[in-house]
Amino acid sequence: IAGRLVHTGAPVVLWFDPGGYDAYRVENRFGPTEESGWEMIKDKIGSPNRYGVRDPGPASPARGWTLEDVRHRVDQFVLHYDVCGTSRQCFKVLHDERGLSVHFLLDVDGTIYQTLDLKDKAWHATKANDRSVGVEIASIGAYPSVEGSPLADWYTRDGQGTRITFPTWLDDPGVRTPGFIARPASAAPIEGEINGHSLVQYDFTPQQYDSLTKLTAALCAVLAELRCDYPRGTDGTVLDRVMTPPEFEHYRGVLGHWHVQDNKIDPGPAMDWDRVIDGARWLLRE
């Protein structure tokens, strides 16, 4: 953060590490080199940059962003699922195809890929971008039903329960752990309603929950304005709708993409908010 290393206790690959994903690069990350330069892709992407500069607010850090500036500017942590299934595929879609970015990618084996310094603004959640950090959690997503959706292709049963099966078109999933078999934390799909849509989704992996919990705790420890909590309805459970403008303006903490925009449903009904927040709070007390 602002050039300072912050340890999470989870496996993290930075954008300048071997095998990392660099959102600062102008050229495409995948494909032939001769077809990846800016002159070859500018008509598709529109801008050489996939990120921006945060609005500093009334106290402009003209000297450049320091850790203290970021600590008091960033007060939201937005959770997404990537609808790509793996972090490699997610970065390919965001960076090479859509010209977008996110600070973190969380793969099925629990590996966290950081693509940008948190002082920089990722393009991931519209009106939340200036004040937020974002993570794309590898998952093919949530749908009205399992049948006839990508869920039927991505999940199967074996002798040990439910597992993720990467489709044949995904030549290289890019999972960092050799031979890793990804299994959802819950064997059966989970149903729920988000922004008026009835949805079903398979759970995230235990490894993803472990890393997300550690990342959340680390962010809440460093970012002074980021509360370790999620948006709650009147019954105390997670708010299942988009926030009203006043709610959003005053909210500081962890939230879903669906809380920011009414046309979004990620991170989906499977997200175990209490598992992440309770776990992060426990780590913060240690």
Secondary structure as GFF3:
##gff-version 3
##sequence-region A 1 286
A	DSSP	beta_strand	12	13	.	.	.	ID=ss1
A	DSSP	three_ten_helix	33	35	.	.	.	ID=ss2
A	DSSP	alpha_helix	38	45	.	.	.	ID=ss3
A	DSSP	beta_strand	51	53	.	.	.	ID=ss4
A	DSSP	alpha_helix	67	73	.	.	.	ID=ss5
A	DSSP	beta_strand	76	81	.	.	.	ID=ss6
A	DSSP	alpha_helix	87	91	.	.	.	ID=ss7
A	DSSP	pi_helix	92	98	.	.	.	ID=ss8
A	DSSP	beta_strand	104	106	.	.	.	ID=ss9
A	DSSP	beta_strand	112	114	.	.	.	ID=ss10
A	DSSP	beta_strand	120	122	.	.	.	ID=ss11
A	DSSP	three_ten_helix	126	131	.	.	.	ID=ss12
A	DSSP	beta_strand	132	137	.	.	.	ID=ss13
A	DSSP	alpha_helix	151	154	.	.	.	ID=ss14
A	DSSP	beta_strand	155	158	.	.	.	ID=ss15
A	DSSP	beta_strand	161	164	.	.	.	ID=ss16
A	DSSP	beta_strand	190	194	.	.	.	ID=ss17
A	DSSP	beta_strand	197	201	.	.	.	ID=ss18
A	DSSP	alpha_helix	206	222	.	.	.	ID=ss19
A	DSSP	alpha_helix	245	250	.	.	.	ID=ss20
A	DSSP	beta_strand	253	256	.	.	.	ID=ss21
A	DSSP	alpha_helix	257	260	.	.	.	ID=ss22
A	DSSP	alpha_helix	273	285	.	.	.	ID=ss23
###
